Amino acid sequence: MQQISVQRHQLAEGPFWCALQQALYWVDIPACQVWCWHQTTNQTEHWTLSKKVSAVFTTQGERLLVTLEDGVAYLNKRTGELEYLCDLDVDIPGNRSNDAKCDPEGNLWVGTMDDAEQTASGRLWKVTAEGKKTLMLEGIGISNTLAWDVSRDRFYFGDSMTRKVHAYPYSEFYDVRAQKPFFEVKEGIGADGSCIDQQACLWNANWDGARIVRYDPEGEVLQTIELPFKKPTSCVFGGVGGNTLFITSASVATSEEELAKQPLAGHVVAIDLKAEYGIDVAGEPSQPFAGA
C-alpha cells in the first residue's frame, strides 16, 4: 500500500483517474481544496477554492470541472478562477453537492445532501455540457456511489443514510428505491463511494467499516480488502495498466487517540491488487466531462 497524499485530509473524496495525464485528482470537501498527484513525477499540486468542493473532473479542454456546495463550475488551473455552469439546490440553503460522476456520454450526474446530515433533502441531478440540468431523484439522505454497467443497462446509485445501493435502469431511468437493493450494508456502516471494474463488479468503500468490498453483478460479495483506517470514502481504478486501486479516506469525527492508531486516516493510498492481494483485474479510466 502506497501513500499518495502529502498531508492528512479532513474528508478526501471523489478520486478521478486521468489516463491522458497519468494523474489522480481528488478533493478535500471541508478544506475547499482540489488536489492532483502526477504518477510520472510523484509530485502533487492543489487549488484552494472559496467554497466546499465535492468532486473534480477533467474536461475536453484545459479546465477542470468541479461540483461546489451551490453548483457546478469550471476551474481554471492556471488562475484558480471559477466559471459557473449551473447552480444546484439554491432553494434548499442547507444542501451541498456530494458524490458525482460522469456517465459514458460525458454528462455529469451529481448528488446533493443536507450538509448537517439531518434530513433527506438531497437530490440527484443530470447536467449536460451545455449546462442543462435535469432533476432525476429527490428525498435522498447522503448521495453516494455512482457507476454504470452499460452491458446490463445499469446505473448504480446509493444513499448512505439508508445504507442501500440500488441498480437503476440507465437507458429508461426511473425510481427503483421501493424495490430490493443491489446490496445493503449493516447498521453502523455507510455505503460510500464506488467504482466498477472490467468484469462489471462494483467496489464499494465502507465508511466506518475499514474496508473495500467487491460485489459481483448479482450483488454477492466476492472479495473484501481490509484497510488500516476506518473511514474509506471512495475508490477508483488507475495506473499504467488500470489495475491500481486508489482509495480516499477521512479523518473527521476521529479522536487524536484513534488517529494515532490510524496513521493513514485521511490520506489517499494506492494498492497494487495483483501484487498485494492476488486479484488480477483492472478498471476503466474515469470518464471526463463532455464540456470544455
Summary of the structure (lengths in Angstrom):
residues: 292
radius of gyration: 17.3
end to end distance: 34.7
largest distance: 49.2
contacts: 1025
relative contact order: 0.17
helix: 5%
strand: 50%
